[in-house]
Amino acid sequence: MGAVHSDTHGELQCQKHLFSLPPGVIYLNCASRSPMLRSVEEIGHQAVSLKKHPWRISDNGIPDKVRAQFAELIGVKAAEVALTPSTSYAISQVAHNILKLGRIEAGDVVIILQNQMSSNVYAWQRLCRESSAKLVAIRGDDSGWDEALERCIRQESSAGQRVAVCAVPHFLWTDGSGPVDFARLRKVLDELSPTKRSCLVVDATQSLGVVPIAVKSAGIDWLACSVHKWLFGPYGMSLVYAAEEWSSNPMTEPIVQDEHNRLGADGDICLPFEMSPVGYSEDFQDGAKKFDAGGRLNPILLPMVSRALQQVLDWTPERISSRLTQLTFLDQRWWQSDTNLGKTEDIVGFLWEYSYKAGI
Ligand SMILES: Cc1ncc(COP(=O)(O)O)c(C=O)c1O
């Protein structure tokens, strides 16, 4: 098995031995999908085989371990982490609750970035349709996302419109532009909507794991991150941060009605059917567990995600970032991009035209 705990201090050395890449292959596209770690593959095989003997499947504490690992990575509490199957699911759930709580009204504005990934766009298109709000896409220009975002929020405010939601990535998936400065964004949002808090929603899938992120200090309300990129997980899971304000509000709810996120339905426990009132207890689990997706938490994916997260925690985003910065500097002669929107030195942005030309 790959040495998961082997390299936790000092400058990160080459980690190729932890992967199964054939000799001669240099894989650059983790921002699309990362290669699987040997250790994650191995634990995945074990987890698949477990159902040969279904009586061996149990609540082994892995879901809560994943919550704790993700919480450690982004500096929040484990009780603020929910487990969902996709970022689009997570964002749809956020939009559902914003509408349910009346946190958006007719004439309000939802801000996204031009070309933003669809999983963080469709739910906002629908929310705006349902609430008669306006969806605004910030155009990328030479001033960078932070300037463009602030300008837009101020313009909408001077026109008498409140920004109810700002739903953005940390880095744009199409060209790696960013990072978006969430602390600055939060400050402007709070200044212009002091009495009714604007909701800051982040899809961190493109960079979480390789670029550190300050969730609490930036006042992010919700964050979702699919695990198949820089978190080195398999497909089929998005980890979600939900600020306590959202989980503790008795009006918020999961988007799917299910037993597993109900109080007392831990592990294999089934709640008793009641005759008065007819049905099952409707109380939710405490904290962000309330926003866990319906259905049994996946006993194949979760051990894989946990192993992958442990590796990222051992490497640390700071060390990955520093190592990649050296490598991408080395080979800067390769990279081309037609945008000046910030960037970080550890993520290389290509437009497809250029990746194609470079044969990547
Ligand atoms: C920026 C970004 N967010 C999210 C996702 C995944 O979204 P979902 O989990 O809804 O498929 C992707 C693609 O894999 C992506 O590039």
The ligand as an SDF file (V2000), in Angstrom:
LIG
                    3D

 16 16  0  0  0  0  0  0  0  0999 V2000
  -15.5230   23.8390  -11.0470 C   0  0  0  0  0  0  0  0  0  0  0  0
  -16.2280   22.5360  -10.9080 C   0  0  0  0  0  0  0  0  0  0  0  0
  -17.1350   22.3900   -9.9540 N   0  0  0  0  0  0  0  0  0  0  0  0
  -17.7990   21.2270   -9.7860 C   0  0  0  0  0  0  0  0  0  0  0  0
  -17.5580   20.1500  -10.6220 C   0  0  0  0  0  0  0  0  0  0  0  0
  -18.3160   18.8990  -10.4020 C   0  0  0  0  0  0  0  0  0  0  0  0
  -19.6720   19.1480  -10.2150 O   0  0  0  0  0  0  0  0  0  0  0  0
  -20.6700   17.9570   -9.9250 P   0  0  0  0  0  0  0  0  0  0  0  0
  -20.2270   17.3150   -8.6610 O   0  0  0  0  0  0  0  0  0  0  0  0
  -21.9980   18.6130   -9.8210 O   0  0  0  0  0  0  0  0  0  0  0  0
  -20.5960   17.0250  -11.1030 O   0  0  0  0  0  0  0  0  0  0  0  0
  -16.6180   20.2760  -11.6710 C   0  0  0  0  0  0  0  0  0  0  0  0
  -16.2970   19.1980  -12.5940 C   0  0  0  0  0  0  0  0  0  0  0  0
  -16.0500   18.0980  -12.3600 O   0  0  0  0  0  0  0  0  0  0  0  0
  -15.9520   21.4920  -11.7990 C   0  0  0  0  0  0  0  0  0  0  0  0
  -15.0450   21.6570  -12.7690 O   0  0  0  0  0  0  0  0  0  0  0  0
  1  2  1  0
  2  3  1  0
  2 15  2  0
  3  4  2  0
  4  5  1  0
  5  6  1  0
  5 12  2  0
  6  7  1  0
  7  8  1  0
  8  9  2  0
  8 10  1  0
  8 11  1  0
 12 13  1  0
 12 15  1  0
 13 14  2  0
 15 16  1  0
M  END
$$$$
